[in-house]
Amino acid sequence: MNWLTKVLRFGEKIKKVIKERPTKEEILQSSWVSCCAGPILKKEIFNDETQHVCPKCNKHYPLSPKQRFDYFFGKDNYTIVETPKVYDDPLNWPNGVYKKKLAAARKLTGQHCSVLVAQGIKDGIGITTFAIDSRFIGGSINVSSGEAITKACQIAIDSNNPLIAWSEGGGQSMFESNLSLHMMTKTVLAVNTLKSNKLPFINCYVNKCYGGISASFAGISDIAFAEESSMIGFAGQHIVKNQTREVLPEDFQTAESLLKTGFVDAVYHRKEINEKIMNILKILLHKHDASSEVNDELTNETSENNQSSRAIAS
């Protein structure tokens, strides 16, 4: 057997192994998910009781924006706000590669961009909120997404609502280059306009939040909450490690470590974060006296961190 025959046979073995691996579609359609204890039935984790959190290892799995709104306001107890639609492929990528990605993401999520905006009433308080869907090209912020966030700020001002953001994703869309980077500035200006109207802005970091998201609107909230074990940063761990040539701490960029340094104000389990948000809103909007649900523990826990936020939102 000469070397060429060996190479060909080795190539056939590789093809066989690759064919045996499941495709992305097969993984999505599977009834199983790999977690702490190995394969677990999806129905044991992905249900309303667990809110997509593993009961054994406490891993918080992603939620779609509508699922977040359902858990926050109550199922379908909110209104989805229509947001601007802009030109899909401003840079005219070769072979329609970007248009194909947009089409696939829209089919998967049912959204025209990565950001979904909603309005509803919770505990007698009108609230405007938006959430980013990481399934939409990694939750990247393109021009349409930036315009959606700007629209959320505007309707919050028009409705005299506080604004809540659920932030995740990898940052700005490089498929739209400087146009998407421009959205960092525009969303910051929109949030600052909201603040100038003395309306609270609460940002909730969920796993994972990086790049131009954490570096723009998400980073300038009055109150910053995070779900447990969320990863938050600008550049990813591997990039930081390769650039600095340093050994990073085990908890590097975790929400728990950022709580210690003051980047986030509190870290909560998904099942309790909605209650904590409402407690803070009742304090900021001076509605806590009318509600027996606001507990002294949260007030004491957040009083020192929120002095500046109260001045803005009072």
C-alpha positions as CSV (number, residue, x, y, z in Angstrom):
1,M,0.0,0.0,0.0
2,N,1.6,3.3,-1.1
3,W,1.3,6.6,0.7
4,L,-1.4,7.9,-1.7
5,T,-3.7,5.0,-1.0
6,K,-3.3,5.6,2.8
7,V,-4.2,9.3,2.4
8,L,-7.3,8.4,0.4
9,R,-8.4,5.9,2.9
10,F,-7.8,8.3,5.8
11,G,-9.8,10.9,3.9
12,E,-12.8,8.5,3.6
13,K,-12.6,7.8,7.3
14,I,-12.8,11.6,8.0
15,K,-15.8,12.0,5.7
16,K,-17.6,9.1,7.5
17,V,-17.0,10.7,10.9
18,I,-18.2,14.1,9.7
19,K,-21.4,12.6,8.3
20,E,-22.1,11.0,11.6
21,R,-22.0,14.3,13.4
22,P,-25.4,16.0,13.9
23,T,-26.2,19.1,11.9
24,K,-27.4,22.4,13.6
25,E,-31.0,21.6,12.5
26,E,-30.8,18.1,14.0
27,I,-29.5,19.5,17.3
28,L,-32.4,22.1,17.4
29,Q,-34.9,19.4,16.6
30,S,-33.5,16.9,19.2
31,S,-35.4,16.2,22.4
32,W,-32.1,16.2,24.3
33,V,-29.6,18.9,25.4
34,S,-26.2,18.4,26.9
35,C,-25.8,20.0,30.3
36,C,-24.0,19.3,33.7
37,A,-25.1,15.7,34.1
38,G,-24.8,14.8,30.4
39,P,-27.8,14.4,28.1
40,I,-31.0,15.8,29.7
41,L,-34.4,16.0,28.1
42,K,-35.2,19.5,27.0
43,K,-38.6,19.4,28.5
44,E,-37.0,19.1,32.0
45,I,-35.2,22.5,31.5
46,F,-37.1,24.4,28.9
47,N,-40.5,25.0,30.6
48,D,-42.3,27.7,32.4
49,E,-41.6,26.3,35.8
50,T,-37.8,26.4,35.5
51,Q,-37.9,29.4,33.1
52,H,-35.2,27.7,31.1
53,V,-32.8,27.3,34.0
54,C,-31.1,23.9,34.7
55,P,-32.4,22.8,38.2
56,K,-29.2,21.0,38.9
57,C,-26.3,23.3,37.8
58,N,-28.3,26.6,37.7
59,K,-27.2,27.3,34.1
60,H,-29.4,30.0,32.6
61,Y,-30.3,29.1,29.0
62,P,-31.2,31.9,26.5
63,L,-34.8,33.2,26.2
64,S,-36.3,34.8,23.2
65,P,-37.6,38.4,23.6
66,K,-41.2,37.2,23.7
67,Q,-40.4,34.6,26.4
68,R,-38.9,37.4,28.5
69,F,-41.9,39.6,28.0
70,D,-44.2,36.7,28.9
71,Y,-42.3,36.0,32.1
72,F,-42.2,39.8,33.0
73,F,-45.7,41.0,32.0
74,G,-47.6,37.7,31.9
75,K,-48.2,35.7,28.8
76,D,-49.3,37.9,25.9
77,N,-50.1,40.7,28.4
78,Y,-48.2,43.3,26.4
79,T,-48.1,45.0,23.0
80,I,-45.2,44.5,20.5
81,V,-44.1,47.9,19.1
82,E,-43.4,48.1,15.4
83,T,-39.9,49.5,14.7
84,P,-38.3,51.1,11.6
85,K,-37.2,48.8,8.8
86,V,-34.2,50.1,6.8
87,Y,-32.3,48.9,3.7
88,D,-31.1,45.3,4.3
89,D,-27.7,45.3,2.6
90,P,-26.2,48.8,2.4
91,L,-22.7,47.5,1.5
92,N,-24.0,45.1,-1.1
93,W,-22.0,42.0,0.1
94,P,-20.9,39.6,-2.7
95,N,-23.2,36.7,-3.6
96,G,-25.9,38.1,-1.3
97,V,-24.2,36.6,1.8
98,Y,-25.6,39.1,4.2
99,K,-29.1,39.0,2.7
100,K,-29.1,35.2,3.2
101,K,-28.0,35.5,6.8
102,L,-30.8,38.1,7.4
103,A,-33.4,35.8,5.7
104,A,-32.3,32.8,7.8
105,A,-32.4,34.8,11.1
106,R,-35.8,36.2,10.3
107,K,-37.2,32.8,9.6
108,L,-35.7,31.5,12.9
109,T,-36.8,34.3,15.1
110,G,-39.8,35.8,13.4
111,Q,-38.3,39.3,13.9
112,H,-36.9,41.7,11.2
113,C,-33.9,42.6,13.4
114,S,-32.3,41.5,16.6
115,V,-34.2,43.9,18.9
116,L,-37.8,43.5,19.9
117,V,-39.7,46.3,21.6
118,A,-42.8,46.0,23.8
119,Q,-45.0,48.0,26.1
120,G,-47.2,46.8,29.0
121,I,-48.4,47.4,32.5
122,K,-47.0,45.6,35.6
123,D,-48.1,46.3,39.1
124,G,-49.9,49.4,37.9
125,I,-46.8,50.9,36.3
126,G,-46.6,51.4,32.5
127,I,-43.3,50.1,31.2
128,T,-41.5,50.2,27.9
129,T,-38.9,47.4,27.3
130,F,-36.8,45.9,24.6
131,A,-34.8,42.7,24.4
132,I,-32.1,41.4,22.1
133,D,-32.4,38.0,20.5
134,S,-28.9,36.3,20.3
135,R,-30.3,33.9,17.7
136,F,-30.5,36.8,15.2
137,I,-26.9,36.7,13.8
138,G,-25.5,36.5,17.4
139,G,-27.6,39.4,18.6
140,S,-25.6,41.9,16.5
141,I,-26.8,45.5,16.4
142,N,-27.3,46.7,12.8
143,V,-29.0,49.9,11.7
144,S,-32.5,48.4,12.1
145,S,-31.6,47.2,15.7
146,G,-30.2,50.6,16.6
147,E,-33.3,52.3,15.3
148,A,-35.5,49.9,17.3
149,I,-33.6,50.9,20.5
150,T,-34.0,54.6,19.6
151,K,-37.7,54.0,19.0
152,A,-38.0,52.3,22.4
153,C,-36.5,55.4,24.1
154,Q,-38.8,57.7,22.2
155,I,-42.0,55.9,23.0
156,A,-40.9,55.6,26.7
157,I,-40.6,59.4,26.7
158,D,-43.9,59.9,24.9
159,S,-45.7,57.5,27.3
160,N,-43.8,58.7,30.4
161,N,-42.6,55.2,31.0
162,P,-39.4,53.8,32.6
163,L,-37.3,51.8,30.2
164,I,-36.0,48.3,30.8
165,A,-33.5,46.6,28.5
166,W,-32.5,42.9,28.3
167,S,-29.0,43.0,26.8
168,E,-27.2,40.2,25.2
169,G,-25.2,39.6,22.0
170,G,-21.8,40.1,20.5
171,G,-22.0,43.8,19.6
172,Q,-22.3,45.8,16.4
173,S,-22.9,44.1,13.0
174,M,-19.7,44.2,11.0
175,F,-21.8,43.4,7.9
176,E,-22.9,47.1,8.1
177,S,-19.5,48.5,9.1
178,N,-19.5,52.1,10.2
179,L,-23.3,52.4,9.8
180,S,-23.7,49.9,12.7
181,L,-20.9,51.6,14.7
182,H,-22.9,54.9,14.3
183,M,-25.7,53.2,16.2
184,M,-23.5,53.1,19.3
185,T,-23.6,56.9,19.4
186,K,-27.3,57.2,18.4
187,T,-28.5,54.8,21.1
188,V,-26.4,56.6,23.8
189,L,-27.9,59.9,22.8
190,A,-31.4,58.3,22.9
191,V,-30.8,57.0,26.4
192,N,-29.4,60.3,27.6
193,T,-32.5,62.0,26.2
194,L,-34.6,59.6,28.2
195,K,-32.6,60.4,31.3
196,S,-33.0,64.2,30.7
197,N,-36.8,63.6,30.9
198,K,-36.1,62.1,34.4
199,L,-37.3,58.6,33.4
200,P,-35.4,55.5,34.9
201,F,-33.4,53.2,32.6
202,I,-32.7,49.7,34.0
203,N,-30.5,47.4,32.1
204,C,-30.4,43.7,32.7
205,Y,-27.3,41.8,31.4
206,V,-28.0,38.3,30.3
207,N,-25.5,35.7,29.0
208,K,-23.5,36.8,26.9
209,C,-23.1,40.5,26.4
210,Y,-20.1,41.9,24.6
211,G,-18.7,44.5,22.2
212,G,-20.6,47.6,21.2
213,I,-23.6,46.6,23.4
214,S,-21.9,46.7,26.7
215,A,-19.9,49.7,25.4
216,S,-22.8,51.9,24.5
217,F,-26.5,52.0,25.8
218,A,-26.2,49.0,28.1
219,G,-23.2,50.6,30.0
220,I,-25.0,53.9,30.9
221,S,-28.1,52.6,32.7
222,D,-29.2,54.1,36.0
223,I,-29.4,50.6,37.4
224,A,-27.5,47.6,36.1
225,F,-28.7,44.1,37.0
226,A,-27.4,40.8,35.7
227,E,-28.7,37.2,35.6
228,E,-26.5,34.7,37.5
229,S,-23.4,33.4,35.7
230,S,-23.8,35.8,32.8
231,M,-20.6,36.7,30.9
232,I,-20.2,40.5,30.3
233,G,-17.3,42.4,28.7
234,F,-16.0,44.1,25.6
235,A,-13.6,41.8,24.0
236,G,-14.0,38.0,24.7
237,Q,-11.8,36.1,27.1
238,H,-9.7,34.4,24.4
239,I,-9.0,37.8,22.7
240,V,-8.0,39.4,26.1
241,K,-5.8,36.4,27.0
242,N,-4.0,36.4,23.6
243,Q,-3.5,40.1,23.7
244,T,-2.3,40.5,27.3
245,R,-0.5,37.1,27.5
246,E,-1.7,36.9,31.1
247,V,-3.4,34.2,33.1
248,L,-6.9,35.4,33.7
249,P,-8.8,34.8,36.9
250,E,-11.3,31.9,36.7
251,D,-14.2,34.3,37.3
252,F,-13.0,36.8,34.7
253,Q,-15.9,38.7,33.1
254,T,-18.6,36.9,35.1
255,A,-21.5,38.9,36.5
256,E,-20.4,37.9,40.0
257,S,-16.9,39.4,39.5
258,L,-18.3,42.6,38.0
259,L,-20.6,43.0,41.0
260,K,-17.4,43.2,43.2
261,T,-15.9,45.9,41.0
262,G,-19.1,47.9,40.8
263,F,-19.9,47.4,37.1
264,V,-23.3,45.9,38.0
265,D,-25.4,46.8,41.0
266,A,-26.9,43.3,41.7
267,V,-26.9,39.7,40.4
268,Y,-30.1,37.7,40.6
269,H,-31.5,34.4,39.6
270,R,-33.9,34.6,36.7
271,K,-36.9,33.7,38.9
272,E,-36.3,36.7,41.2
273,I,-35.0,39.4,38.9
274,N,-38.4,40.6,37.7
275,E,-39.5,41.2,41.3
276,K,-36.3,43.1,42.0
277,I,-36.8,45.3,39.0
278,M,-40.3,46.2,40.1
279,N,-39.1,47.0,43.6
280,I,-36.5,49.4,42.3
281,L,-39.0,51.0,40.0
282,K,-41.4,51.6,42.8
283,I,-38.7,53.3,44.8
284,L,-37.5,55.4,41.9
285,L,-41.0,56.5,40.9
286,H,-42.0,57.1,44.5
287,K,-44.7,54.4,44.4
288,H,-43.2,52.2,47.2
289,D,-45.4,53.7,49.9
290,A,-48.5,52.4,48.1
291,S,-47.2,48.9,47.8
292,S,-46.6,46.4,50.6
293,E,-44.5,44.3,48.2
294,V,-41.4,46.4,48.5
295,N,-39.2,44.8,51.0
296,D,-36.7,46.6,53.3
297,E,-33.9,44.1,52.4
298,L,-33.7,45.3,48.7
299,T,-33.9,49.0,49.8
300,N,-30.9,48.6,52.1
301,E,-29.0,46.4,49.6
302,T,-29.2,49.0,46.8
303,S,-29.4,52.4,48.6
304,E,-25.6,53.1,48.4
305,N,-25.2,52.1,44.8
306,N,-28.3,54.1,43.6
307,Q,-27.8,57.6,45.0
308,S,-26.9,59.0,41.6
309,S,-29.7,57.1,39.9
310,R,-32.3,58.4,42.3
311,A,-31.1,62.0,41.6
312,I,-31.6,61.4,37.8
313,A,-34.9,59.7,38.0
314,S,-36.6,61.6,40.9
